[in-house]
């Protein structure tokens, strides 16, 4: 059975219906016996519903462009860091 901590880590995906069948069943088994987690998920669901009813704020075009550029740079850095690196020893003439 899942712990309360594990349930809170899965809570957003559970509330949005994004969990697979096995994880959804495990969360629901835990909820059947845990008042605290049921209350937490009820609060999460109510908060998400309230936020969906709010009007989307206007974002100034310059701020949007700046944010998108920052996200693009962050993504490029992640891809660069994940790319396979060339071995260092050919540069030493060892091969």
Biopython code that builds the backbone (N, CA, C, O; Angstrom):
import numpy as np
from Bio.PDB.StructureBuilder import StructureBuilder

atoms = [
    (1, "UNK", "N", (0.845, -1.180, 0.000)),
    (1, "UNK", "CA", (0.000, 0.000, 0.000)),
    (1, "UNK", "C", (0.891, 1.244, 0.000)),
    (1, "UNK", "O", (1.980, 1.250, 0.573)),
    (2, "UNK", "N", (0.395, 2.297, -0.660)),
    (2, "UNK", "CA", (1.137, 3.550, -0.729)),
    (2, "UNK", "C", (1.152, 4.263, 0.619)),
    (2, "UNK", "O", (0.235, 4.114, 1.427)),
    (3, "UNK", "N", (2.205, 5.037, 0.843)),
    (3, "UNK", "CA", (2.273, 5.891, 2.028)),
    (3, "UNK", "C", (1.579, 7.219, 1.713)),
    (3, "UNK", "O", (1.290, 7.523, 0.556)),
    (4, "UNK", "N", (1.320, 7.996, 2.754)),
    (4, "UNK", "CA", (0.722, 9.320, 2.548)),
    (4, "UNK", "C", (1.623, 10.184, 1.667)),
    (4, "UNK", "O", (1.131, 10.912, 0.805)),
    (5, "UNK", "N", (2.915, 10.111, 1.873)),
    (5, "UNK", "CA", (3.852, 10.897, 1.065)),
    (5, "UNK", "C", (3.753, 10.509, -0.414)),
    (5, "UNK", "O", (3.745, 11.377, -1.287)),
    (6, "UNK", "N", (3.679, 9.215, -0.690)),
    (6, "UNK", "CA", (3.559, 8.764, -2.074)),
    (6, "UNK", "C", (2.248, 9.247, -2.698)),
    (6, "UNK", "O", (2.214, 9.626, -3.869)),
    (7, "UNK", "N", (1.177, 9.229, -1.913)),
    (7, "UNK", "CA", (-0.114, 9.693, -2.416)),
    (7, "UNK", "C", (-0.039, 11.180, -2.750)),
    (7, "UNK", "O", (-0.555, 11.605, -3.784)),
    (8, "UNK", "N", (0.598, 11.980, -1.888)),
    (8, "UNK", "CA", (0.688, 13.414, -2.180)),
    (8, "UNK", "C", (1.535, 13.665, -3.429)),
    (8, "UNK", "O", (1.282, 14.624, -4.158)),
    (9, "UNK", "N", (2.536, 12.818, -3.686)),
    (9, "UNK", "CA", (3.339, 12.970, -4.893)),
    (9, "UNK", "C", (2.538, 12.644, -6.157)),
    (9, "UNK", "O", (2.831, 13.170, -7.231)),
    (10, "UNK", "N", (1.536, 11.784, -6.031)),
    (10, "UNK", "CA", (0.706, 11.384, -7.161)),
    (10, "UNK", "C", (-0.600, 12.169, -7.246)),
    (10, "UNK", "O", (-1.378, 11.986, -8.182)),
    (11, "UNK", "N", (-0.838, 13.034, -6.275)),
    (11, "UNK", "CA", (-2.142, 13.686, -6.126)),
    (11, "UNK", "C", (-2.564, 14.482, -7.359)),
    (11, "UNK", "O", (-3.704, 14.359, -7.806)),
    (12, "UNK", "N", (-1.680, 15.285, -7.910)),
    (12, "UNK", "CA", (-2.054, 16.110, -9.059)),
    (12, "UNK", "C", (-2.419, 15.240, -10.248)),
    (12, "UNK", "O", (-3.443, 15.467, -10.892)),
    (13, "UNK", "N", (-1.592, 14.245, -10.547)),
    (13, "UNK", "CA", (-1.903, 13.355, -11.666)),
    (13, "UNK", "C", (-3.205, 12.600, -11.414)),
    (13, "UNK", "O", (-3.989, 12.402, -12.342)),
    (14, "UNK", "N", (-3.449, 12.172, -10.166)),
    (14, "UNK", "CA", (-4.691, 11.482, -9.833)),
    (14, "UNK", "C", (-5.888, 12.392, -10.065)),
    (14, "UNK", "O", (-6.873, 11.982, -10.680)),
    (15, "UNK", "N", (-5.808, 13.628, -9.576)),
    (15, "UNK", "CA", (-6.947, 14.540, -9.690)),
    (15, "UNK", "C", (-7.228, 14.936, -11.137)),
    (15, "UNK", "O", (-8.358, 15.287, -11.474)),
    (16, "UNK", "N", (-6.206, 14.882, -11.995)),
    (16, "UNK", "CA", (-6.382, 15.229, -13.403)),
    (16, "UNK", "C", (-6.643, 14.005, -14.280)),
    (16, "UNK", "O", (-6.750, 14.119, -15.501)),
    (17, "UNK", "N", (-6.745, 12.826, -13.646)),
    (17, "UNK", "CA", (-7.036, 11.607, -14.392)),
    (17, "UNK", "C", (-5.890, 11.125, -15.256)),
    (17, "UNK", "O", (-6.117, 10.485, -16.283)),
    (18, "UNK", "N", (-4.654, 11.422, -14.854)),
    (18, "UNK", "CA", (-3.482, 11.087, -15.659)),
    (18, "UNK", "C", (-2.768, 9.809, -15.227)),
    (18, "UNK", "O", (-1.820, 9.379, -15.883)),
    (19, "UNK", "N", (-3.217, 9.199, -14.128)),
    (19, "UNK", "CA", (-2.548, 7.989, -13.654)),
    (19, "UNK", "C", (-3.016, 6.771, -14.441)),
    (19, "UNK", "O", (-4.158, 6.700, -14.895)),
    (20, "UNK", "N", (-2.107, 5.819, -14.588)),
    (20, "UNK", "CA", (-2.480, 4.547, -15.171)),
    (20, "UNK", "C", (-3.369, 3.779, -14.200)),
    (20, "UNK", "O", (-3.517, 4.162, -13.040)),
    (21, "UNK", "N", (-3.949, 2.707, -14.682)),
    (21, "UNK", "CA", (-4.913, 1.942, -13.896)),
    (21, "UNK", "C", (-4.321, 1.419, -12.587)),
    (21, "UNK", "O", (-4.982, 1.467, -11.549)),
    (22, "UNK", "N", (-3.097, 0.927, -12.625)),
    (22, "UNK", "CA", (-2.483, 0.346, -11.425)),
    (22, "UNK", "C", (-2.252, 1.423, -10.366)),
    (22, "UNK", "O", (-2.624, 1.239, -9.207)),
    (23, "UNK", "N", (-1.642, 2.547, -10.755)),
    (23, "UNK", "CA", (-1.393, 3.620, -9.781)),
    (23, "UNK", "C", (-2.698, 4.230, -9.277)),
    (23, "UNK", "O", (-2.813, 4.552, -8.094)),
    (24, "UNK", "N", (-3.677, 4.390, -10.156)),
    (24, "UNK", "CA", (-4.969, 4.935, -9.731)),
    (24, "UNK", "C", (-5.605, 4.031, -8.668)),
    (24, "UNK", "O", (-6.118, 4.513, -7.658)),
    (25, "UNK", "N", (-5.565, 2.721, -8.908)),
    (25, "UNK", "CA", (-6.120, 1.768, -7.937)),
    (25, "UNK", "C", (-5.368, 1.840, -6.622)),
    (25, "UNK", "O", (-5.987, 1.788, -5.559)),
    (26, "UNK", "N", (-4.034, 1.961, -6.667)),
    (26, "UNK", "CA", (-3.239, 2.030, -5.434)),
    (26, "UNK", "C", (-3.575, 3.291, -4.638)),
    (26, "UNK", "O", (-3.685, 3.243, -3.413)),
    (27, "UNK", "N", (-3.738, 4.425, -5.336)),
    (27, "UNK", "CA", (-4.113, 5.671, -4.650)),
    (27, "UNK", "C", (-5.492, 5.502, -4.028)),
    (27, "UNK", "O", (-5.691, 5.860, -2.867)),
    (28, "UNK", "N", (-6.431, 4.972, -4.768)),
    (28, "UNK", "CA", (-7.793, 4.832, -4.262)),
    (28, "UNK", "C", (-7.876, 3.854, -3.096)),
    (28, "UNK", "O", (-8.690, 4.043, -2.191)),
    (29, "UNK", "N", (-7.048, 2.813, -3.102)),
    (29, "UNK", "CA", (-6.989, 1.905, -1.947)),
    (29, "UNK", "C", (-6.507, 2.652, -0.711)),
    (29, "UNK", "O", (-7.046, 2.464, 0.380)),
    (30, "UNK", "N", (-5.497, 3.496, -0.876)),
    (30, "UNK", "CA", (-4.990, 4.270, 0.247)),
    (30, "UNK", "C", (-6.060, 5.246, 0.746)),
    (30, "UNK", "O", (-6.271, 5.386, 1.951)),
    (31, "UNK", "N", (-6.726, 5.912, -0.187)),
    (31, "UNK", "CA", (-7.748, 6.893, 0.189)),
    (31, "UNK", "C", (-8.889, 6.259, 0.971)),
    (31, "UNK", "O", (-9.499, 6.907, 1.822)),
    (32, "UNK", "N", (-9.174, 5.002, 0.687)),
    (32, "UNK", "CA", (-10.274, 4.321, 1.375)),
    (32, "UNK", "C", (-10.037, 4.254, 2.885)),
    (32, "UNK", "O", (-10.990, 4.176, 3.661)),
    (33, "UNK", "N", (-8.774, 4.284, 3.299)),
    (33, "UNK", "CA", (-8.474, 4.172, 4.722)),
    (33, "UNK", "C", (-7.755, 5.359, 5.330)),
    (33, "UNK", "O", (-7.277, 5.271, 6.461)),
    (34, "UNK", "N", (-7.666, 6.475, 4.605)),
    (34, "UNK", "CA", (-6.883, 7.602, 5.121)),
    (34, "UNK", "C", (-7.671, 8.908, 5.022)),
    (34, "UNK", "O", (-7.782, 9.501, 3.949)),
    (35, "UNK", "N", (-8.209, 9.338, 6.148)),
    (35, "UNK", "CA", (-8.975, 10.590, 6.188)),
    (35, "UNK", "C", (-8.125, 11.791, 5.795)),
    (35, "UNK", "O", (-8.605, 12.685, 5.098)),
    (36, "UNK", "N", (-6.879, 11.823, 6.230)),
    (36, "UNK", "CA", (-5.998, 12.952, 5.939)),
    (36, "UNK", "C", (-5.766, 13.126, 4.442)),
    (36, "UNK", "O", (-5.835, 14.243, 3.929)),
    (37, "UNK", "N", (-5.494, 12.043, 3.751)),
    (37, "UNK", "CA", (-5.248, 12.127, 2.309)),
    (37, "UNK", "C", (-6.534, 12.442, 1.552)),
    (37, "UNK", "O", (-6.501, 13.153, 0.549)),
    (38, "UNK", "N", (-7.658, 11.925, 2.018)),
    (38, "UNK", "CA", (-8.938, 12.279, 1.386)),
    (38, "UNK", "C", (-9.184, 13.784, 1.509)),
    (38, "UNK", "O", (-9.616, 14.425, 0.551)),
    (39, "UNK", "N", (-8.910, 14.341, 2.685)),
    (39, "UNK", "CA", (-9.089, 15.781, 2.901)),
    (39, "UNK", "C", (-8.118, 16.566, 2.009)),
    (39, "UNK", "O", (-8.504, 17.568, 1.406)),
    (40, "UNK", "N", (-6.879, 16.120, 1.924)),
    (40, "UNK", "CA", (-5.883, 16.792, 1.087)),
    (40, "UNK", "C", (-6.333, 16.814, -0.368)),
    (40, "UNK", "O", (-6.272, 17.855, -1.021)),
    (41, "UNK", "N", (-6.783, 15.673, -0.879)),
    (41, "UNK", "CA", (-7.202, 15.610, -2.271)),
    (41, "UNK", "C", (-8.476, 16.416, -2.517)),
    (41, "UNK", "O", (-8.654, 16.972, -3.601)),
    (42, "UNK", "N", (-9.355, 16.484, -1.535)),
    (42, "UNK", "CA", (-10.553, 17.319, -1.670)),
    (42, "UNK", "C", (-10.149, 18.790, -1.774)),
    (42, "UNK", "O", (-10.708, 19.534, -2.580)),
    (43, "UNK", "N", (-9.176, 19.207, -0.959)),
    (43, "UNK", "CA", (-8.689, 20.587, -1.019)),
    (43, "UNK", "C", (-8.012, 20.867, -2.359)),
    (43, "UNK", "O", (-8.222, 21.924, -2.954)),
    (44, "UNK", "N", (-7.210, 19.930, -2.828)),
    (44, "UNK", "CA", (-6.523, 20.083, -4.106)),
    (44, "UNK", "C", (-7.531, 20.220, -5.236)),
    (44, "UNK", "O", (-7.382, 21.084, -6.099)),
    (45, "UNK", "N", (-8.540, 19.387, -5.237)),
    (45, "UNK", "CA", (-9.572, 19.420, -6.279)),
    (45, "UNK", "C", (-10.357, 20.726, -6.227)),
    (45, "UNK", "O", (-10.634, 21.323, -7.267)),
    (46, "UNK", "N", (-10.718, 21.175, -5.022)),
    (46, "UNK", "CA", (-11.464, 22.432, -4.878)),
    (46, "UNK", "C", (-10.615, 23.620, -5.333)),
    (46, "UNK", "O", (-11.123, 24.525, -5.995)),
    (47, "UNK", "N", (-9.337, 23.621, -4.985)),
    (47, "UNK", "CA", (-8.446, 24.712, -5.388)),
    (47, "UNK", "C", (-8.293, 24.747, -6.906)),
    (47, "UNK", "O", (-8.361, 25.816, -7.514)),
    (48, "UNK", "N", (-8.088, 23.586, -7.517)),
    (48, "UNK", "CA", (-7.940, 23.533, -8.973)),
    (48, "UNK", "C", (-9.217, 24.017, -9.653)),
    (48, "UNK", "O", (-9.147, 24.734, -10.652)),
    (49, "UNK", "N", (-10.371, 23.643, -9.134)),
    (49, "UNK", "CA", (-11.635, 24.095, -9.707)),
    (49, "UNK", "C", (-11.794, 25.602, -9.600)),
    (49, "UNK", "O", (-12.240, 26.252, -10.546)),
    (50, "UNK", "N", (-11.431, 26.160, -8.452)),
    (50, "UNK", "CA", (-11.524, 27.607, -8.264)),
    (50, "UNK", "C", (-10.578, 28.335, -9.210)),
    (50, "UNK", "O", (-10.943, 29.368, -9.770)),
    (51, "UNK", "N", (-9.376, 27.815, -9.395)),
    (51, "UNK", "CA", (-8.409, 28.452, -10.290)),
    (51, "UNK", "C", (-8.870, 28.405, -11.740)),
    (51, "UNK", "O", (-8.619, 29.339, -12.501)),
    (52, "UNK", "N", (-9.545, 27.322, -12.129)),
    (52, "UNK", "CA", (-10.048, 27.229, -13.503)),
    (52, "UNK", "C", (-11.128, 28.276, -13.789)),
    (52, "UNK", "O", (-11.329, 28.662, -14.941)),
    (53, "UNK", "N", (-11.810, 28.727, -12.761)),
    (53, "UNK", "CA", (-12.871, 29.721, -12.949)),
    (53, "UNK", "C", (-12.332, 31.153, -13.051)),
    (53, "UNK", "O", (-13.061, 32.060, -13.455)),
    (54, "UNK", "N", (-11.086, 31.358, -12.696)),
    (54, "UNK", "CA", (-10.500, 32.697, -12.786)),
    (54, "UNK", "C", (-10.202, 33.060, -14.232)),
    (54, "UNK", "O", (-9.880, 32.199, -15.050)),
    (55, "UNK", "N", (-10.314, 34.333, -14.529)),
    (55, "UNK", "CA", (-9.949, 34.811, -15.866)),
    (55, "UNK", "C", (-8.439, 34.711, -16.031)),
    (55, "UNK", "O", (-7.681, 34.929, -15.086)),
    (56, "UNK", "N", (-8.024, 34.384, -17.225)),
    (56, "UNK", "CA", (-6.591, 34.302, -17.497)),
    (56, "UNK", "C", (-6.021, 35.713, -17.551)),
    (56, "UNK", "O", (-6.549, 36.560, -18.272)),
    (57, "UNK", "N", (-4.967, 35.979, -16.812)),
    (57, "UNK", "CA", (-4.415, 37.338, -16.806)),
    (57, "UNK", "C", (-3.717, 37.652, -18.138)),
    (57, "UNK", "O", (-3.191, 36.768, -18.815)),
    (58, "UNK", "N", (-3.735, 38.920, -18.478)),
    (58, "UNK", "CA", (-3.027, 39.361, -19.675)),
    (58, "UNK", "C", (-1.534, 39.425, -19.358)),
    (58, "UNK", "O", (-1.129, 39.935, -18.313)),
    (59, "UNK", "N", (-0.739, 38.909, -20.260)),
    (59, "UNK", "CA", (0.722, 38.944, -20.090)),
    (59, "UNK", "C", (1.269, 39.937, -21.109)),
    (59, "UNK", "O", (1.038, 39.779, -22.308)),
    (60, "UNK", "N", (1.985, 40.949, -20.652)),
    (60, "UNK", "CA", (2.568, 41.907, -21.602)),
    (60, "UNK", "C", (3.460, 41.180, -22.611)),
    (60, "UNK", "O", (4.218, 40.285, -22.237)),
    (61, "UNK", "N", (3.371, 41.560, -23.881)),
    (61, "UNK", "CA", (4.142, 40.866, -24.922)),
    (61, "UNK", "C", (5.642, 40.785, -24.632)),
    (61, "UNK", "O", (6.262, 39.759, -24.913)),
    (62, "UNK", "N", (6.233, 41.837, -24.079)),
    (62, "UNK", "CA", (7.674, 41.810, -23.796)),
    (62, "UNK", "C", (7.992, 40.764, -22.724)),
    (62, "UNK", "O", (9.007, 40.073, -22.814)),
    (63, "UNK", "N", (7.131, 40.647, -21.715)),
    (63, "UNK", "CA", (7.345, 39.645, -20.672)),
    (63, "UNK", "C", (7.199, 38.245, -21.244)),
    (63, "UNK", "O", (8.000, 37.360, -20.943)),
    (64, "UNK", "N", (6.176, 38.043, -22.069)),
    (64, "UNK", "CA", (5.978, 36.733, -22.695)),
    (64, "UNK", "C", (7.196, 36.338, -23.531)),
    (64, "UNK", "O", (7.667, 35.204, -23.445)),
    (65, "UNK", "N", (7.700, 37.265, -24.332)),
    (65, "UNK", "CA", (8.878, 36.986, -25.166)),
    (65, "UNK", "C", (10.085, 36.646, -24.301)),
    (65, "UNK", "O", (10.840, 35.729, -24.622)),
    (66, "UNK", "N", (10.267, 37.372, -23.218)),
    (66, "UNK", "CA", (11.394, 37.123, -22.320)),
    (66, "UNK", "C", (11.283, 35.747, -21.665)),
    (66, "UNK", "O", (12.266, 35.012, -21.576)),
    (67, "UNK", "N", (10.090, 35.412, -21.213)),
    (67, "UNK", "CA", (9.885, 34.100, -20.586)),
    (67, "UNK", "C", (10.119, 32.968, -21.581)),
    (67, "UNK", "O", (10.789, 31.985, -21.265)),
    (68, "UNK", "N", (9.570, 33.110, -22.775)),
    (68, "UNK", "CA", (9.759, 32.068, -23.792)),
    (68, "UNK", "C", (11.225, 31.909, -24.161)),
    (68, "UNK", "O", (11.696, 30.787, -24.349)),
    (69, "UNK", "N", (11.950, 33.012, -24.268)),
    (69, "UNK", "CA", (13.386, 32.930, -24.564)),
    (69, "UNK", "C", (14.126, 32.220, -23.436)),
    (69, "UNK", "O", (15.021, 31.414, -23.687)),
    (70, "UNK", "N", (13.753, 32.520, -22.198)),
    (70, "UNK", "CA", (14.370, 31.847, -21.057)),
    (70, "UNK", "C", (14.086, 30.358, -21.047)),
    (70, "UNK", "O", (14.981, 29.560, -20.767)),
    (71, "UNK", "N", (12.852, 29.969, -21.347)),
    (71, "UNK", "CA", (12.499, 28.547, -21.399)),
    (71, "UNK", "C", (13.250, 27.848, -22.524)),
    (71, "UNK", "O", (13.725, 26.725, -22.356)),
    (72, "UNK", "N", (13.357, 28.523, -23.688)),
    (72, "UNK", "CA", (14.093, 27.937, -24.806)),
    (72, "UNK", "C", (15.556, 27.710, -24.438)),
    (72, "UNK", "O", (16.116, 26.658, -24.747)),
    (73, "UNK", "N", (16.175, 28.685, -23.784)),
    (73, "UNK", "CA", (17.578, 28.554, -23.376)),
    (73, "UNK", "C", (17.731, 27.426, -22.365)),
    (73, "UNK", "O", (18.683, 26.648, -22.430)),
    (74, "UNK", "N", (16.797, 27.342, -21.440)),
    (74, "UNK", "CA", (16.833, 26.275, -20.433)),
    (74, "UNK", "C", (16.731, 24.916, -21.108)),
    (74, "UNK", "O", (17.469, 23.998, -20.750)),
    (75, "UNK", "N", (15.823, 24.764, -22.088)),
    (75, "UNK", "CA", (15.658, 23.499, -22.799)),
    (75, "UNK", "C", (16.916, 23.146, -23.584)),
    (75, "UNK", "O", (17.346, 21.993, -23.576)),
    (76, "UNK", "N", (17.511, 24.132, -24.264)),
    (76, "UNK", "CA", (18.748, 23.868, -25.008)),
    (76, "UNK", "C", (19.855, 23.389, -24.068)),
    (76, "UNK", "O", (20.611, 22.481, -24.412)),
    (77, "UNK", "N", (19.950, 23.996, -22.888)),
    (77, "UNK", "CA", (20.976, 23.594, -21.915)),
    (77, "UNK", "C", (20.727, 22.170, -21.438)),
    (77, "UNK", "O", (21.668, 21.388, -21.304)),
    (78, "UNK", "N", (19.471, 21.830, -21.180)),
    (78, "UNK", "CA", (19.144, 20.453, -20.763)),
    (78, "UNK", "C", (19.527, 19.459, -21.847)),
    (78, "UNK", "O", (20.098, 18.408, -21.558)),
    (79, "UNK", "N", (19.212, 19.791, -23.102)),
    (79, "UNK", "CA", (19.545, 18.896, -24.214)),
    (79, "UNK", "C", (21.048, 18.773, -24.368)),
    (79, "UNK", "O", (21.560, 17.684, -24.624)),
    (80, "UNK", "N", (21.767, 19.894, -24.211)),
    (80, "UNK", "CA", (23.229, 19.857, -24.317)),
    (80, "UNK", "C", (23.821, 18.991, -23.218)),
    (80, "UNK", "O", (24.730, 18.199, -23.465)),
    (81, "UNK", "N", (23.310, 19.141, -22.017)),
    (81, "UNK", "CA", (23.835, 18.369, -20.886)),
    (81, "UNK", "C", (23.538, 16.874, -21.040)),
    (81, "UNK", "O", (24.299, 16.038, -20.553)),
    (82, "UNK", "N", (22.449, 16.541, -21.706)),
    (82, "UNK", "CA", (22.068, 15.137, -21.863)),
    (82, "UNK", "C", (22.733, 14.482, -23.073)),
    (82, "UNK", "O", (22.721, 13.257, -23.196)),
    (83, "UNK", "N", (23.310, 15.281, -23.962)),
    (83, "UNK", "CA", (23.929, 14.745, -25.181)),
    (83, "UNK", "C", (25.161, 13.922, -24.826)),
    (83, "UNK", "O", (25.906, 14.266, -23.908)),
    (84, "UNK", "N", (25.369, 12.836, -25.560)),
    (84, "UNK", "CA", (26.579, 12.040, -25.318)),
    (84, "UNK", "C", (27.823, 12.883, -25.577)),
    (84, "UNK", "O", (27.860, 13.684, -26.512)),
    (85, "UNK", "N", (28.805, 12.702, -24.768)),
    (85, "UNK", "CA", (30.046, 13.467, -24.894)),
    (85, "UNK", "C", (31.116, 12.610, -25.564)),
    (85, "UNK", "O", (31.169, 11.391, -25.401)),
    (86, "UNK", "N", (31.953, 13.289, -26.313)),
    (86, "UNK", "CA", (33.071, 12.592, -26.947)),
    (86, "UNK", "C", (34.087, 12.208, -25.886)),
    (86, "UNK", "O", (34.282, 12.940, -24.915)),
    (87, "UNK", "N", (34.727, 11.075, -26.064)),
    (87, "UNK", "CA", (35.770, 10.709, -25.098)),
    (87, "UNK", "C", (36.934, 11.700, -25.167)),
    (87, "UNK", "O", (37.198, 12.284, -26.218)),
    (88, "UNK", "N", (37.612, 11.880, -24.065)),
    (88, "UNK", "CA", (38.692, 12.856, -23.991)),
    (88, "UNK", "C", (40.027, 12.294, -24.475)),
    (88, "UNK", "O", (40.906, 13.056, -24.880)),
    (89, "UNK", "N", (40.190, 10.971, -24.438)),
    (89, "UNK", "CA", (41.510, 10.410, -24.714)),
    (89, "UNK", "C", (41.968, 10.565, -26.165)),
    (89, "UNK", "O", (43.184, 10.595, -26.352)),
    (90, "UNK", "N", (41.143, 10.668, -27.222)),
    (90, "UNK", "CA", (41.713, 10.888, -28.558)),
    (90, "UNK", "C", (42.466, 12.213, -28.645)),
    (90, "UNK", "O", (43.423, 12.323, -29.412)),
    (91, "UNK", "N", (42.055, 13.218, -27.877)),
    (91, "UNK", "CA", (42.746, 14.505, -27.904)),
    (91, "UNK", "C", (44.178, 14.390, -27.394)),
    (91, "UNK", "O", (45.020, 15.231, -27.710)),
    (92, "UNK", "N", (44.455, 13.362, -26.612)),
    (92, "UNK", "CA", (45.812, 13.161, -26.107)),
    (92, "UNK", "C", (46.675, 12.353, -27.062)),
    (92, "UNK", "O", (47.848, 12.103, -26.783)),
    (93, "UNK", "N", (46.102, 11.945, -28.182)),
    (93, "UNK", "CA", (46.862, 11.170, -29.155)),
    (93, "UNK", "C", (47.126, 9.749, -28.697)),
    (93, "UNK", "O", (48.096, 9.128, -29.131)),
    (94, "UNK", "N", (46.275, 9.228, -27.827)),
    (94, "UNK", "CA", (46.475, 7.871, -27.300)),
    (94, "UNK", "C", (45.896, 6.820, -28.227)),
    (94, "UNK", "O", (46.138, 5.629, -28.027)),
    (95, "UNK", "N", (45.149, 7.219, -29.222)),
    (95, "UNK", "CA", (44.554, 6.228, -30.127)),
    (95, "UNK", "C", (45.197, 6.276, -31.486)),
    (95, "UNK", "O", (44.820, 5.511, -32.374)),
]
sb = StructureBuilder()
sb.init_structure("model")
sb.init_model(0)
sb.init_chain("A")
sb.init_seg("    ")
for serial, (resi, resn, name, xyz) in enumerate(atoms, 1):
    if name == "N":
        sb.init_residue(resn, " ", resi, " ")
    sb.init_atom(name, np.array(xyz, "f"), 0.0, 1.0, " ", f" {name:<3s}", serial, name[0])
structure = sb.get_structure()
